[in-house]
Amino acid sequence: MADSIENFELGFGRHAPYGLRASVDGGAVTGAEVEIGYAHRGLEKRLERTAWLDCVDVAQSISCRSPFHCALGMCLALEDLAGIEVPRRAVLLRAIASEAWRVGDHAQCAAECMDATGVQAWSRALMSVRDSMRVAVDCALCVGGLKRDAGAGGLDRLRQSAARARIILERAKRFVDGDLMLRARACGLGTISKESALTWGITGPTLRAGGADMDLRRDRPYLAYDELAWNVPTGSRGDALDRIDVRLLEAIESTHIVERAMACLEPGPVSSSDRRFMLPPKHEVYGGVDGSIRHFKISVDGIRMPARQLYRAVESAGGELGFLLVSTGGPTPHRLRVRSPSLAACQIVPKVLEGIDVEDVPLVLASLGIAGDEMDR
């Protein structure tokens, strides 16, 4: 009878939206199994049957936590494939929106960690940061730039939201540094060393928390990151506490990047003038036959990309988000594969949970910041 009470399996339900079953003995986890597939939508195959220009909108549904970074990675991959040059103003506005979404994602992850430790007040404050940053962003991506320019009012709102977010994030960091109970609980919990992270293919804040100074924005610059001064926070132990610290520090750095990129903005176009891939302006569509015909041809027949293949990756809030595109010169991708950071992080979960107490499982899962829909696609 004692064995039946002490040794049992505990289901943690579907964690947005993956399942976790853990074997428990005496209150400690002795084994775990991650169950994925609840959100499988066949997105990669769907993208292979989608017109090139429509792939950007479909790619947003890859991740509910970082839809902008998914669309951005797809845009950059298609622009590299076609050889499209994006105007500088659009590049800077993309960088601004990318960092605003990064702030929101990191704030949400930190809020979930606070919630797992019972600090409800800071959880609500950090979720308000996520909401304010996402609402303030007005950046509609398209191949070749943006669908519309950002107005002065929208940029002012985003600047105010970034300043407010930085204040809350800095206070949250001071709270984490000074709260002895939180530090005692999270320190040494769910440790992932730099070597283990590299072996499992883990990237992003989880890798940097283990001490690896790696960030695609700096190591393989895209957008305007090589022109903006910023730091890459790293940890040393690779535990849950380091992951919380790194995410908070990265979010603070992102607010600085937003303000510095705004200072570099200059008037100019926000979409490419390449007539092969860009829809004509509305005044040309309604004011002349040539514009109307070109709009019809691109909308109905689509475009053709050069026959080649490439891999393009961006640094999303969770890590390296990559797109492998193969084109044979047709109207749709011949092959398309997505490299999501959450899938690599999910694989190490059973190893990380082994030996920890049951009540600490939600904190470890929250600190990893895994998005279930990224894994299933």
N, C-alpha and C positions, 0 to 999 in steps of 0.2 A: 504493500500500500504506500509506503514511503517513497519508493521509486516512482510510482505513478504520479505523485504530487511534485516531486523535485525535478523529474526529467519529463519535459513536455515541449511541444511546439507551440509557438505563439505567433499568430498572424497579425502583422501591423497594418493590414488593410492596404489600400491602393494609395500610394504617396505620389500624387500628381504626375502621371497616373500609372505608377508601377507598383507592383506588389512586393512585399517582403515577408518571408517566413523565417523565424529564428528558433533554433533549438536552445532551450534554457535549462540550466541546472543550477539550483541554489541561487537564483537571481542573476546569474551571469550568463552571457550568450556564449554557447559552445560551438555554434555553427549557424550559418545564415544562407538563404537562397533568394536571389532577386528574380522576380517574375516580370518580364516585360512583354509587350505585345498588346496591351490593352488599348493603345491609341494608334495602332498601325493603320495608315491611310493610303499606303502605296504612293507616296508623294513623288518619289524619284521616277517611277514609271509614268506617273501623271505628267511630270515635267517633260519627259521624253516625248509626250504627245501634245505638248503645248507650244504655240508659236513663240519664237524667240523673245519678242517684246513683251509678251504676257507672262514670261517666266518670273519676272521681278515680283509681280503681285502674288503669284502662287507661292513663291519662296517665303513670303512672310509667315505662312502658316506652318513652317518647319518648327518654330519655337514660339511658345506663348510668352516666354520671358524676354527674348531678344528678337522680336520680329524685324526691327529696323536693321540689325546687324545681318540678318539672313538676307534681306532685300539688298543691302549694301554689298555683301559678298557676291551675290548674283550679278548685280550691276557692274562691279569691277571686272568680274570674269568675262561678261559679255562685251564690255568695252575693250578689254585686252584682246579678245578674240577678233573683234571687228576693227581694231586700230582706231578707236574714236578718242579724240582729245576733248576733255571736259573743261569748260571755262573755270577760271580761278575762283570766282565768287561761288560757284556751285560746289567746288572742292571744299572751300572753307565752311560753307553752310552744312555740307555733309559731315565734316569733322565735328562741328558744333552739335548737331543732332546725335551723332554717334556717342559723344561723351555724355550728353544729357541722358540718353537711354542707359549708358553704363552706370551713371549715378543712381538711376532708378532701380536697376537690377541689383547692384551691390547693397543699396538701402533695403530692398526687400529681403535679400539673403540675411543681412544682419538683423533685420526685424524678426525673421523666423528663428534665428538663434536666441534672441532675447526672449521670444515667446516660449521657447523650449526650456529656458532657465527660469521662467516665471516673472520676468521683468516686463510686465504688460505696458507700463507707461512708455518705456523707450521703444517697445515694439510698435505702438501706435504712432509715436513721433517719427520713427523711421519710415513707416508706411505712408505717412503724410508727405515725406520727402519724395518717395517714389511717385505718388499721385501728382504732386505739383510739377515735377520735372516732365512727366509724360504729357500732361495737359498743355504745358507751355511749348512743347515742340511742335512746329508746323513745317514739316519737310517731307514733301511727296516725291519719292525717288522715281526716276525713269532712266532708261538707257540713254546716256549722253548728258545727264545732268539732273535737273529737277523739273517737275511739272509746272511749278509756279515759284515765284520769288517770295522770300520772307519779308513781310512788312516791318516798318520801324516799330510799330506797336508790339508785334509778336516778339521781336528781338529784345525789346525793353522788358517785357514780361519774363522772358527766359533769363535775362540778366538778373532780375530781381529774385526769381526762383532759385538760381544758382547761388546767389549770395545768402539767401535764407537757408538753403540746403547745407552750405558749408558751415554755417553757425551750428546747426543741429548735429551735423556729422562730427564736428570737432568736440562738441559737448559729449556726444555719445562715446567718442574715443577716450575722452578723459574719464568718463564713467567706467568704461571697461578697464582702464589702467588702474583705477582706484578701488574697484569693487573686489574685495578679497574673496568673497564667496564665489562669485562668477569665475574668477581666475583660478581658484583652487579646484573648481569642478572641471573647467575646460582645459587646464594645463595638463599636457601629457595624454589627452583623450583623443583617440582616433588618429594616431600619428601616421603620417605618410612621408617618408624620407625623400630627399631629392632623387636618390638612386631608384627607389621603388616607383616614384612618379614617372621618371624617364623610361623605366622598363615597361610600365603599363601604358605608356603613351598619353599620360595625363598632362594637360597644359593649363594655362591661366593662373588664377589666384592660388589654386591648390598646389601647383608646381612651385610657384614663387614663395609660398609659405614654407616650403622645405629648404629654401635658401638658393634656389636657381634663379639667377638674374636673367630671365628670358622674357621678351615681350615683342611680338611681331610689329607693333607700331614703331618700335625703335630699331629692331634688328633687320626688318624688311619693310622700310617705311612705305606707306601709301597715304593718300590724301595729302595733308600738309603737316604731318606729325614731325617730319624732319626739320621744320621751320619753327616749331613751338618748343619752348623750354619746359621740361617736366621730368619728374623723377619716377623710377620704378620701385615701389616698396617691395621688400622681401622679408621673410621671416628666417628662423633658424632651426626650430624644432619640427615644424610641419604638423603640429597638432591642431585641434579645433580652435584654440585660442589664437594661434598664429593666423589661421584662415580668417577669423573675424577681424583681427587687426589689419591684415593685408587688404581686405575688402573695404574697410572704413578708410584707410589711407589712400587707396586707389580712387575711391569716390571723391575724397577731398581734392586729390590731384586733378580729377576730371573737371571739377568746378573751376579750377584755375585755367585749364585748357580752354574751356568754354569762353571765359572772359578774354583770354589772349587771342583766340581765334576771332572773336568779335572785333577786337581792336584792329585786326588786319583786314577787315572787310572793306571793299571798295565797290562803287557802283559798276555794274556790268551785266552781261547776259548770264543766265543760269542754265542754258541748254546749248548743246552743240549745234553748229550750223551745217553739219554733214547731212545733206539732203537724202543720202541713201537710207538712213535709218531713222530720221526724225520726222515726226508728223509736222506738216506746215502749220503756221499760225492761223488762228480762226479767221482773221481778216483776209488771208489769202484763200482760204477754203470757200468763204461766202462771197468773195469779191472777184473771183476769176476762175476760168475753166482749168488752168494749169494746176492751181492749188487744190481744186476739188478732185481732179483726177488723181493727183499724187496721194491725197488723203485716202481715196478709195482703194488705190492699189496697195498701199501699205497696210491698211486696216483689213482688207479682204484677202489679198494674196500673201501678205506677210513679207518678211525680208529673208535674204539668204546670207548666211555667215560663211566665211572662208573655210575650206576643208582643212582642219587641223585640230589638235587637242591641246589642252592646257589645264593646269591646276592653279587656283587662286584662293588665297586664304586671308582672312581678316582676324583681328583679335577681338572676339566678342567678350562680353562680361564673364562668360564661363571658360574661355580659352580659345584655342585655334578652331575656327569654323571655316572649313575649306570646301571648294566646289571643283570637281573634276568634270570638264566639258569635252565631249568629242563631237566634232562636226564633220559631216560628209558633204557639206554644201547644200543641204536641204532646208526646208522651212522650219524644222524642229530639231532639237538635239538628237543625235544618234545614240549617245550614251550620256548619262548624267548621274554622278554620285556625290553624296554629301558626307563630309567628315565632321561629325558633331562632337563637341567636347564632353557632353554628358555621357555618351556611351562608354568612353574610356574610363571616366570616373566611376560609372556604375559597376564596372567589372571588378574593381578592387574593394567594393563594399563588404562582401563576405569576410575578406581578410582583415579589414579595418575593424569590423564589429566584434570579431572573436575575442573573448575574454573581458569585454566591458560589461557594466551593469545594464540591466534592461532599461532603467529610467534615463540612461544617458544616450540611448539609441536615437531619439528624436533630435538631440543636439548635434550628434555626429552627422546625421543625414542633412540637417539644415545647413551645417557649415560647408558641406560639399557643394551645395547649390545645384543639384541635379534637376534638369528639366526632362520629365518623362517623355513628352512628345518629341523632343530632339532625338531620343533613342529609337523610337518606333518609326517616325516619319511616315 
